[in-house]
Amino acid sequence: MQPYAIDEHYDEADAVTQLQTISLQCIEETKNRGDVHQLANMKWDSIQVGEFQRPKTWRMCQFNTGEGGMEEVQFRIQGIIYGKDLPPVSGNIAQLKRARRYIRQNVKLYGGQSDVFADAARAIEKAYITFAGQFPDGFLEPWGPGIRGGNPVVEANTRYLTPKLLCGEDGAETLDEYVDPNGTLKQLMEDEFVYGPDNKVDYMEKLTVEEGKRYRKISPTQFKVGDIVEAVLTFVCYPTQKGTAKMAIGIKALAMLDHTNRDKAAILRMREKHKAQTMGIASATLKRKSAYGNEDTEDATARLSRMRIDEEANEQSD
């Protein structure tokens, strides 16, 4: 039995209602910030597609008036985790080295009947159409959101490492101790790979303090299936070996918003497991029966009683 899952113990309807409320709050909090783009309330007028090298990519960009240059746009979406593969990386080093170009940190989000999540998922379709409009017909491979229970889901992933030759001028990033506590990624890098800007993912928790909303770093291991989170995403197109391009959804950050329903479900699951174990112990009590059944044996008291009767009968006959 998994300690965290979306199952009969998880109140999915309540979680979706809570997600809807939290999502609307996030949109309200950031509506006047030009540097924050909520997918569910997206304005595309200022978004441009730019082409970049090392690695060759096409990215969603926006002109930064403060710094006087183009910067990659990051998009926010709130959802419920229903699948994940997050740091730290573990396993056989030799096997991991063979796959180090491809190993990724991954999260899958869904929103059930949440209108806000559905709007965010539709906005990703708009991102795809925006990219497709920049390329010749048929150059961009088809893309579509996944489906869970008839509702859209969003899956995003980011590779842990980048080949050094493909890393741009920004160079390498410093590995966070939460992401690589055992030094596995450092072992995998050697001289051929780096932990670059496209690999870095921030894992945060949203706090409510007197000054307003704040974020603090937390370990990726604290994220569980059933949590309500905010993901910061990027949309990037990469050239393929087939001579086409493919859109990918990357993660830049994952922020914990609420884990109430996850905790409630875990408690119910734990109680059920404990009850099953208790019943199992009771039912496993070993019963032992006599080697000879009642039909094969005679009670000693009954035998003594008959002996007394026989003796009395003999005395009377004498």
C-alpha positions as CSV (number, residue, x, y, z in Angstrom):
1,M,0.0,0.0,0.0
2,Q,1.5,3.3,-1.1
3,P,1.7,6.0,1.7
4,Y,0.7,8.7,-0.9
5,A,-1.7,8.1,-3.7
6,I,-4.9,9.4,-5.3
7,D,-7.1,6.6,-4.3
8,E,-10.3,5.9,-2.3
9,H,-8.8,7.6,0.7
10,Y,-8.0,10.8,-1.1
11,D,-10.9,13.3,-1.2
12,E,-10.4,14.3,-4.9
13,A,-13.6,16.5,-5.1
14,D,-12.4,18.6,-2.1
15,A,-8.9,18.8,-3.4
16,V,-10.2,20.1,-6.8
17,T,-12.4,22.7,-5.0
18,Q,-9.4,23.8,-3.0
19,L,-7.2,24.0,-6.1
20,Q,-9.8,26.2,-7.8
21,T,-9.8,28.6,-4.8
22,I,-6.0,28.7,-4.5
23,S,-5.5,29.2,-8.2
24,L,-7.8,32.2,-8.2
25,Q,-5.9,33.6,-5.2
26,C,-2.6,33.2,-7.1
27,I,-4.0,35.0,-10.1
28,E,-5.3,37.9,-8.0
29,E,-2.0,38.2,-6.1
30,T,0.0,38.6,-9.4
31,K,-2.4,40.4,-11.7
32,N,-0.5,43.7,-11.6
33,R,3.0,42.1,-12.0
34,G,4.3,42.3,-15.5
35,D,7.0,39.8,-14.8
36,V,4.6,37.0,-13.8
37,H,2.5,35.2,-16.4
38,Q,-0.4,33.0,-15.1
39,L,-1.3,30.5,-17.8
40,A,-4.9,30.6,-16.8
41,N,-5.0,34.4,-17.4
42,M,-2.5,34.8,-20.2
43,K,-2.0,37.8,-22.3
44,W,0.0,36.9,-25.4
45,D,0.5,40.4,-27.0
46,S,4.1,40.9,-25.7
47,I,5.3,37.3,-26.3
48,Q,7.7,36.7,-29.1
49,V,9.5,33.5,-30.4
50,G,13.3,33.8,-30.5
51,E,15.9,31.5,-31.9
52,F,19.0,30.7,-29.9
53,Q,22.2,28.6,-30.2
54,R,24.1,26.3,-27.9
55,P,21.8,24.5,-27.8
56,K,19.8,25.4,-30.9
57,T,16.3,26.2,-29.6
58,W,13.3,28.4,-30.1
59,R,11.9,30.0,-27.0
60,M,9.1,32.2,-25.7
61,C,10.6,35.6,-25.0
62,Q,9.6,39.1,-23.8
63,F,11.5,42.4,-23.9
64,N,12.7,43.4,-20.4
65,T,12.5,47.1,-20.3
66,G,14.5,47.3,-17.1
67,E,17.5,45.4,-18.4
68,G,17.0,46.4,-22.0
69,G,17.1,43.0,-23.6
70,M,15.1,39.8,-24.4
71,E,14.4,37.3,-21.6
72,E,12.8,33.9,-21.5
73,V,9.2,34.0,-20.4
74,Q,8.2,31.8,-17.4
75,F,4.6,30.7,-17.0
76,R,2.8,29.6,-13.8
77,I,0.2,26.9,-13.4
78,Q,-1.4,25.5,-10.2
79,G,-2.3,21.8,-10.1
80,I,-2.5,18.6,-8.2
81,I,0.5,16.2,-8.4
82,Y,-0.6,12.8,-9.7
83,G,2.9,11.6,-10.8
84,K,6.5,12.6,-10.3
85,D,10.1,11.7,-10.5
86,L,12.1,14.3,-8.5
87,P,15.5,14.5,-7.0
88,P,17.7,13.1,-5.6
89,V,19.0,10.8,-8.3
90,S,19.9,7.3,-7.1
91,G,20.9,4.1,-8.7
92,N,23.9,2.3,-10.1
93,I,26.5,4.9,-11.2
94,A,27.6,2.9,-14.2
95,Q,24.1,2.6,-15.5
96,L,23.3,6.2,-14.8
97,K,26.4,7.3,-16.8
98,R,25.1,5.6,-19.9
99,A,21.8,7.5,-19.5
100,R,23.0,10.8,-18.1
101,R,22.1,12.7,-21.3
102,Y,18.4,11.7,-20.8
103,I,17.6,11.4,-17.1
104,R,15.1,14.0,-16.0
105,Q,13.1,15.5,-13.2
106,N,9.5,15.2,-14.0
107,V,6.1,16.2,-12.6
108,K,2.5,15.4,-13.8
109,L,-0.3,17.8,-12.8
110,Y,-4.1,17.6,-13.1
111,G,-7.0,19.7,-12.1
112,G,-10.1,17.6,-12.4
113,Q,-13.1,19.8,-13.0
114,S,-11.3,23.0,-12.1
115,D,-12.1,25.7,-14.7
116,V,-8.9,27.6,-13.9
117,F,-6.7,24.5,-14.6
118,A,-8.6,23.9,-17.9
119,D,-7.9,27.5,-19.0
120,A,-4.2,27.0,-18.2
121,A,-4.1,23.8,-20.2
122,R,-5.8,25.5,-23.2
123,A,-3.1,28.3,-22.9
124,I,-0.4,25.6,-23.6
125,E,-2.2,24.8,-26.8
126,K,-2.0,28.5,-27.6
127,A,1.8,28.3,-27.0
128,Y,2.1,25.4,-29.4
129,I,0.1,27.4,-32.1
130,T,2.3,30.4,-31.5
131,F,5.4,28.3,-32.2
132,A,3.8,26.5,-35.2
133,G,3.2,29.9,-36.8
134,Q,6.9,30.6,-36.9
135,F,7.8,27.4,-38.9
136,P,7.0,26.0,-42.3
137,D,3.9,23.8,-42.4
138,G,4.6,20.4,-40.9
139,F,7.9,21.4,-39.4
140,L,6.7,21.3,-35.8
141,E,5.6,17.8,-34.6
142,P,2.1,17.4,-33.2
143,W,1.5,18.0,-29.5
144,G,-1.5,17.7,-27.3
145,P,-2.2,17.6,-23.5
146,G,-2.7,14.3,-21.8
147,I,-6.0,13.2,-20.5
148,R,-7.0,11.8,-17.0
149,G,-10.6,11.0,-16.3
150,G,-11.7,13.0,-19.3
151,N,-9.9,16.2,-18.1
152,P,-6.6,17.6,-19.3
153,V,-3.3,17.0,-17.6
154,V,0.1,18.8,-17.9
155,E,3.4,17.0,-17.8
156,A,6.7,18.8,-17.6
157,N,10.3,17.7,-17.3
158,T,13.8,19.1,-17.2
159,R,17.0,17.2,-17.8
160,Y,19.5,17.0,-15.0
161,L,22.6,17.6,-17.1
162,T,23.6,19.3,-20.3
163,P,26.6,18.3,-22.5
164,K,29.3,20.8,-22.0
165,L,29.6,21.6,-25.7
166,L,26.0,22.6,-25.8
167,C,26.0,24.9,-22.8
168,G,25.7,28.5,-23.7
169,E,27.6,31.6,-22.4
170,D,25.7,31.4,-19.1
171,G,27.9,28.4,-18.1
172,A,27.3,26.1,-15.2
173,E,25.0,26.5,-12.2
174,T,25.8,25.5,-8.6
175,L,24.2,22.3,-7.5
176,D,21.8,22.8,-4.6
177,E,22.4,20.4,-1.7
178,Y,18.7,19.5,-1.7
179,V,19.0,18.4,-5.4
180,D,22.2,16.4,-5.1
181,P,22.7,15.5,-1.4
182,N,24.7,12.4,-2.1
183,G,26.9,13.9,-4.9
184,T,25.5,11.5,-7.6
185,L,25.1,14.2,-10.2
186,K,28.6,15.5,-9.6
187,Q,29.9,12.0,-10.2
188,L,27.9,11.8,-13.5
189,M,29.2,15.1,-14.8
190,E,32.9,14.3,-15.2
191,D,34.4,16.6,-17.8
192,E,31.6,16.1,-20.4
193,F,28.5,17.4,-18.8
194,V,27.4,20.4,-16.7
195,Y,24.5,21.4,-14.5
196,G,23.4,24.4,-16.6
197,P,20.7,27.1,-16.6
198,D,18.3,24.7,-18.5
199,N,18.8,22.0,-15.8
200,K,18.2,24.1,-12.7
201,V,14.9,23.7,-10.9
202,D,14.0,25.5,-7.7
203,Y,12.0,23.6,-5.1
204,M,10.1,26.0,-2.8
205,E,7.3,26.3,-0.3
206,K,4.9,29.3,-0.3
207,L,4.5,30.9,3.1
208,T,2.1,33.5,4.4
209,V,3.9,36.1,6.6
210,E,3.0,39.6,7.9
211,E,4.7,41.2,4.9
212,G,2.7,39.0,2.4
213,K,3.6,35.9,0.5
214,R,7.1,34.6,0.7
215,Y,8.9,31.5,-0.6
216,R,11.6,29.3,1.0
217,K,13.6,26.5,-0.3
218,I,12.7,22.9,0.6
219,S,13.8,19.5,-0.3
220,P,12.3,17.9,-3.5
221,T,11.5,14.8,-1.3
222,Q,8.8,16.8,0.5
223,F,6.6,16.8,-2.7
224,K,4.1,14.0,-2.7
225,V,1.3,12.7,-4.9
226,G,-1.8,14.6,-3.9
227,D,-0.1,17.9,-3.1
228,I,-1.4,21.2,-4.6
229,V,1.5,23.0,-6.1
230,E,2.5,25.8,-8.4
231,A,4.8,24.9,-11.3
232,V,6.8,27.5,-13.2
233,L,7.1,26.3,-16.8
234,T,8.9,27.2,-20.0
235,F,8.0,26.3,-23.5
236,V,10.9,25.4,-25.8
237,C,11.2,23.9,-29.3
238,Y,14.2,21.7,-30.1
239,P,15.3,20.4,-33.5
240,T,15.1,16.6,-33.9
241,Q,17.2,14.2,-35.9
242,K,14.3,13.8,-38.3
243,G,14.7,17.3,-39.5
244,T,11.6,18.6,-37.6
245,A,11.1,20.5,-34.3
246,K,9.4,19.3,-31.2
247,M,7.9,21.4,-28.4
248,A,8.9,20.5,-24.8
249,I,7.5,21.8,-21.5
250,G,10.3,22.5,-19.0
251,I,10.1,23.0,-15.2
252,K,11.9,26.0,-13.7
253,A,10.4,25.8,-10.2
254,L,7.9,23.8,-8.2
255,A,6.3,25.4,-5.1
256,M,4.3,23.7,-2.4
257,L,0.9,25.4,-1.9
258,D,-1.1,23.0,0.2
259,H,-0.8,19.3,1.3
260,T,-3.9,19.1,3.5
261,N,-5.8,16.5,1.5
262,R,-2.6,14.5,1.0
263,D,-2.1,14.3,4.8
264,K,-5.7,13.4,5.5
265,A,-5.6,10.5,3.0
266,A,-2.3,9.3,4.4
267,I,-3.8,9.1,7.9
268,L,-6.8,7.2,6.6
269,R,-4.5,4.8,4.7
270,M,-2.4,4.3,7.8
271,R,-5.4,3.5,10.0
272,E,-6.7,1.0,7.5
273,K,-3.3,-0.7,7.3
274,H,-3.0,-0.8,11.1
275,K,-6.5,-2.3,11.3
276,A,-5.7,-4.9,8.7
277,Q,-2.5,-5.8,10.6
278,T,-4.4,-6.1,13.9
279,M,-7.1,-8.3,12.3
280,G,-4.3,-10.4,10.7
281,I,-2.7,-11.0,14.1
282,A,-6.0,-12.0,15.6
283,S,-6.9,-14.4,12.8
284,A,-3.4,-15.9,12.8
285,T,-3.7,-17.2,16.4
286,L,-2.8,-20.9,16.3
287,K,-5.4,-23.3,17.4
288,R,-4.5,-26.8,18.7
289,K,-6.9,-29.7,19.1
290,S,-6.5,-32.9,20.9
291,A,-4.7,-35.7,19.1
292,Y,-7.8,-37.9,19.8
293,G,-11.3,-36.7,19.4
294,N,-14.1,-36.9,21.9
295,E,-15.3,-40.1,20.2
296,D,-11.9,-41.7,20.8
297,T,-11.5,-40.6,24.4
298,E,-13.3,-41.1,27.7
299,D,-13.5,-38.4,30.4
300,A,-11.6,-39.5,33.5
301,T,-14.4,-38.2,35.9
302,A,-17.0,-40.2,34.0
303,R,-14.7,-43.3,34.2
304,L,-14.2,-42.9,38.0
305,S,-18.0,-42.5,38.5
306,R,-18.6,-45.8,36.7
307,M,-15.9,-47.5,38.7
308,R,-17.6,-46.4,42.0
309,I,-21.0,-47.6,40.7
310,D,-19.5,-51.0,39.8
311,E,-17.8,-51.3,43.2
312,E,-21.0,-50.5,45.1
313,A,-22.9,-53.0,43.0
314,N,-20.4,-55.7,43.8
315,E,-20.6,-55.0,47.5
316,Q,-24.3,-55.3,47.5
317,S,-24.2,-58.6,45.7
318,D,-21.8,-59.9,48.3
